[in-house]
Amino acid sequence: MGKWLAGLIAISVAMWAGSVDWSVLMAADFWAWRKQAVLLSGLVLFSAMAFSLVLAVRSRWLERQVGGLDRIYRLHKWTGIGCAVLLFLHWGAEKFPKWMVQAGWLFRPAKKGGGGEPALLHELAKGIGEWGLYLVAALLLIALLKLVPYRWFRYVHKVFPLVFIAFVLHGLELMPSAWWSQPAGLWTLACALAGSVAALLSLSGRIGRQRRHAGQVVAVRHAPAAGMLEVEVDLDSQAFAHAAGQFAFVTFDPAEGAHPFSIASATREDGRLRFGIKALGDYTGTLSDRIRPGQPVEVEGPYGGFDFSGPARQVWVAGGVGITPFLARLEALSREGGSQGVVDFYYCCRSREQMWPADLDARCRAAGVNLHLCIAGDGQRLDATHIASGWRDGERPPVWFCGPAPFAEQLQNGLAALGLPPAHFHREFFAMR
């Protein structure tokens, strides 16, 4: 993730540096340097905003490059955080020197005359920039602090593409005229084009449209002790083919919108899918009362790079509802006659009553997978040492993890200390905002 953001910043800085007359700037005063600080921070901010919008279009190519849509959305989130920092730097570079002049701490020479600037458009662009910055700051706080429920957040988030389009006018109007024939100007135009196309795709509702499939709910099964809901969906199209471990955006109620859920079944020729859903939030907590067989549903996907690829010898770790993608893999392996290598599956839950599904042991036997139960209520806590004790000498099998983020960090750090290469620890970052 860091390499993408570092690369974006490096390209932006290089484009700016290639457009500066350094012989003049090195002999210039504070105000010339302040102008370049405004331009540089603005260019990097504009680039980051465009990149953030491009990440949101759910491009198949980008998904392959980044490693799955979950990682794309994680990168999208951190790009948003970067935008918040750049926003402050750009605003500060513009405002603080002016305040210092007003306070008498700085002296600013009178501006030289000469203008043919279209004053009205210029002032409009400046106003759009200032008020747009305040609006973006508010939207970023709403997004990052999760100040509104998801059903409202998805509407609020649609304001970002509109603001970016307004920022295109701000950036193109206020950038130095010399930039039009220099690297910084060409980069600005490229970002404006890419970001505007992504913004229009978002505003028109076209993101993910080609991967949407209509269907209906055919079965709903409750597991109250585990707090789980199993929903079976029959799609009208049989074109939905997924790898075990992937997820999809599911819309049960158009007013609520699509939510991501891991697919708990292997690909079937009849287009039927199964989802395991745990009551964790304001939306999933009420689904059991709202979903009925025969209800229309829309499924968009599949997405994700959590696909169990690589060596047949693997270690799986599931925490709570994180078992869902492993159920799809178990079903796929049982159809193939069982695993071709040793698979140790550690399933962690709070109590035996919360185990789900009830026939997990039978499913593992059918798939040729070794099941290891870790029941917290019985004092069984899984750690890196426990996992490594099952390795043969010199063995460092890939670990596939799905569960709570703190648990993932604990195991990843512990296994790394025991010699597991970072690339051998696979996990999902299942947070879409």
N, C-alpha and C positions, 0 to 999 in steps of 0.2 A: 504493500500500500504506500509506504513512504517513498518508494522510488518513483511512483507516478506523480506525487505532489512535488517532489524534488525536481523531477524532470520538467514539470510545468513551470515552476519558478525559474529554473535555469534557462529555459528557452525564452521566457519573457524578459529576463534580465539581459540575456545576450542580444535580443532584438533591440532593447532600449540602448544598450551600450554601443551597438553598431550604428545608432542614429545620432549619437552625441559628438559634437565637435570638441574633442578633449583639449585641444590646444587653446581654444577659447575659454572653455569651462575652467581649466586649471588656473587661469588668471582672473577669473570672475569673482564677484563679491558673494555675500551670503544669500542675497535674493535670487541670484541665478541658480545656486545650488538648491535653494528651497523649491524653485520651480521644477527642477529635475526630480526632486523628491516627490512632489505632487504627481508628476507625469509617471514616474516609475511605479509608485504605489497604485496609481490608477490603472496602469497597464496590467500589472500582476492581478489586481482585483478583478478587472474585466475578464481576463483570461480564466481566472478561477470560476467566475460565475458562468461563463460559457461552458467550461468543462463540466461543471456541476449539472447543467441542463442536459448536456450530451450523455452523461452517465445515466440520467433518468429515462432515456428512451428505450432501455432494455435491448440493446443491440446484441445480436448473437455473436458477432465478431468480438466485441468488447467483453462479453461474458467469457469467451474462450481465453482471451488474453489475461483477464484479471483473475479467473478461476472460479467463476460462478456468480450468479446474481446477488447472492448474500454478501459477497465481498465487494461487488459493485456498489451496493447500497451502503456498506460500511465506508467505502471510499467517498461516496456521495456525502455522507454525514461529516466526515473529517474535512472534506473540501469546504463544506458549509462553515465549519468551525474556523478554517483558515480564512474564509471570506470575512468572518466577523472580526478577526485580528487585522486583516488588510483594510477593512472598512474604517477601523479606528485610526490606523496609520495614515490613510489617505485624508481622512477628515482632519486629523491633527496637523498634518503637514500644511493643510490649507488654512486652518483656523488659528492655531497657536501663535504663529508669527504676527498675525494681524492684532491679536489681543496684546501681544508684547509691545507693539507699536502704540496702541491705545494707552497702555500703562506707562509709556515713556521709557521702556527698557531697550527698545530698538528704534533706529531711525531708518525710514524708507525714502529713498530719493523719489522725486516727482516723476511720474510716468511721462515718457516721451510721447509727443503727439503723433498724429497720423492715422488715421483709421479708415477704412473702407469696409469695415466689418459690418455685416448685417446685424445691427444692434438688437432688433427684436428677437431673432432666432438665437443669437448669442446669449441674451439674457434668459430666454426660455430654457435653453440647454443648461445654463447654470442653475436655474431654479429646479429643474427636473433632477439634476444631480444631487443637490442638497436635500430636498424633500424625499427623493428616492432613497438616499442613504439612511435617513431616519426610519423610513418604512421598512427597508431591508433589515435594519437592526432589530426592529420590533418583531418581524417575521422570524428572524433567526432565533430570538429568545423564545418565541412560542414553540418553534420546532425542537430546539435543543433541550428545553426544560419541560417539554411535554405538558404545556399549560392547558391544552384543550383535548377532549376525547378524539379518538382517531376519526370518527365519522365527520367531525367538524374540521379536523386538521387537514383532511384531503382537499377540502374546499379552500381553506386558507392558503394551502401550499400552491394553489393555482395562481395566486397573485404574483409569485416569483417570475414566471415567464413574462407576464405583463410588464413588470418592473424592468426586466432585462431589456425588453424591446425599447422601453423609454431610455434606458442607459445607452443603447446604441446611438440614439440621437445625441445624448450628452457627450459620449466619447468621440464620435466622428466630427461633431461641430467644434469641440474645444481642443482637440489635439492640434499640435503645431502644423501649419500648412506644409512645412518641409517634410513632415513624416509621410506624406502621400507617395513619395518616391523613395522612401527609406524602409529598412527592415521593420521598424516599429509600426509604421503605418500599414504595411502589408500584413503583419501579424494581427493588428487590430481588426483589419477587414476580414481576415480569415476567422477570427473568433466571433466577430459580429455575424458572419454568415452561418457558421456552425451553430452558434447559440440561438440565432433567430429561427433556423429550421427546427431545432429541437423544441423551442418554445411554441412554435405553431403546431407541431405534432402533439404536444401536451395539451394545448388549449382546444384542439379539435377532437380530442379523445381517440387519437389514432394509435397511441402507444400500446403495443401488445395486441392490436386488433386481429392480426393474422394468426395469432396463436390461441384465439378464444374458441371454445366449443360449448354448444348448448347441450343440455341434458336434463335429467330429473332425478330426484332422490328416490331410491327404490327400497332402502332399508335404513332404519335407525336403531341402534342397540345401545343401551345404557349400562354403565358399570359404576353405580353410585359410590361404592367403597373406594374405588380408585379415582373417582372424579373424572372419568373418561366417557367420551361419547364417540361411538363408531358410526360413521355415516358412509353408506354405500351409494354411489352415483352411477347412473347409466347414461353415457354420452350418446348423442345422436350420431356423431361421427366416430369412425373407428381409426381415424388418423392420429389419435393421441398415443404416441409411443414414447415411453419414458424409461430411463435407467433407474434401477432400484436405488433409492436414496434421494431422489430429486423431490421437488415440491411444486405446488401450483397455487395460483391465486384463485380463490373460490368466492363466488358471489351468490349467497343465498337470498339476499335482500338488496335490490338495486339502491334503495335509499341508504343502506349502510355501506355499500361498496364492497370491493374485493379485499379479502384477507388471505395471507399466505398460510398454507398448511402442508406439512410433509405428507407424501403419499405412502400409505401403509400396505400397498399391494403391488405385485409385479404387473408388468404389461400383459393385458389379456386381449385376445382377438375380438371379443365382443364389445370392447370399449368401456368396460366396467372398471371403476376405480373405488378404492376404499381410503377413507381418511380417519385418523385418530386425533381427536380434539379434546384438550383438557380445559376445564373451566378455570382460567387464570385471570381474565380481565373483564372489563365492563361489557365487552361484546361476547366473548366465548362463554362467560358465566351465564348468559341467558339463552344460548343456542338450544339447549336441550328442551326448552319450553316452546321454541319457535319453529323447529324443523319437523316436517312431517313427510312420510312417503307420498310421492306424486308431486311434490313441490318442484317447480322449475329451478334450475341451477345453471350457472355459467362457470366454466373452468378455463383458466388461461395458463398455458405452460406447455411443456414442463420447463423448469428452471433449476439451476444449481449444479455445482461440480462435485457434490458429495456422492460419489458413484462407485466406491469400493474397487476402483481400478488398481492395477499393480499386481504384486505377488499374491499367490493363493494363501500363503501363510500370513495371517492377520490377527490383530487384537481389536476387539470391539468394546467400547465402553458406552453404556447408555444410562442416563440419569433421569428418572421420572418419565415425562412424556417424550423425552429424547429417544425412547425405544422405537418410535414410529418408523423412521427410515430403515431400521434393522429388520422390522417385520416384512417390509417389501423385499429385502435381500434374502431373508430366510425362505420366503415363498419362491423366489427365483431359483435359489439353490436346490430346493426340494424338487422342483420340476426338472432340473438338470441332473438329478441323481445324486445330489450331495456335493459338498465342497471338495475340491481337488487338493486342498492343503489343510493344515491344522488351523482352525479358527477358535480362539478363546474369546467368549462373549461374557463380559462382566455387566450384569444388570443391577443397578442400585436403586433402591426405593426405601421409604421410611418404615413400612411394615408389610407383613405378608398379605394383609387384607388389601393393601394398595397395589399389589402386583397386577399387572395387566399386559397381555391377556392371560386368562386363567390356564390356557393350554400352551403356554410358552415353552415348557419343557418338551412337550411332544413336537412342537414345531422345530425346535433346535435339533432333536434327534433325527427328524425327517430330512433336515438340511445337512446333517453331519457336522454340527457345530457344538463345541463344548460350552455348556452354560454354567456360569459361576454366579450365584446369587449373593448379593451384599445387602443385607437387611439392617438398616441403621438402628431400628428398634431392638434388634438382637445383639447390638454392639459390634456389628460387622462394618467396618469402615475401609473403603478401598483407597489405597495410596500407591504411589509409583513403585515402592519397594515390593509390594504384593504383586503387581503386574510383572515386574522384572524377574521375580522368582520363577515364573513360568517359562522364561527364555532359556534356550540351550546356550552353551558356551559360544560367545562371539555373535550370537543372534540379536538382531535389532529389527524385529518385524514392524511394519507400518501399523499405526494405531489410528482407528477411526472412532471419533468421539462425538456424541450429541447429548447435550444436557446443559445444566446451568453454567453460566460464564465463569463464576469464581472457581467452580470445580474443575473446569477446563484449564484455567490458568495454573491451579495447584498441580494437576497431573502433568501438564506440559513442562512446567519448570522442573518438577521432580524427575521426570523421565529424561529430560535434557541433561540433568546432572549425572544420570546413570548411563549416559552415552547415546541416547536416542537422537539421531540427526533431526533438526527442526523440520525438514521436509517430510519426515516420516510421521508427523503428527497432523492428522487431518480433522478439521472441525468445521461446523457451520457457525456463521455469525447471524443468527436468526433474529435480527432487529431491523425493521424496515423504516424506522425513523429515530 
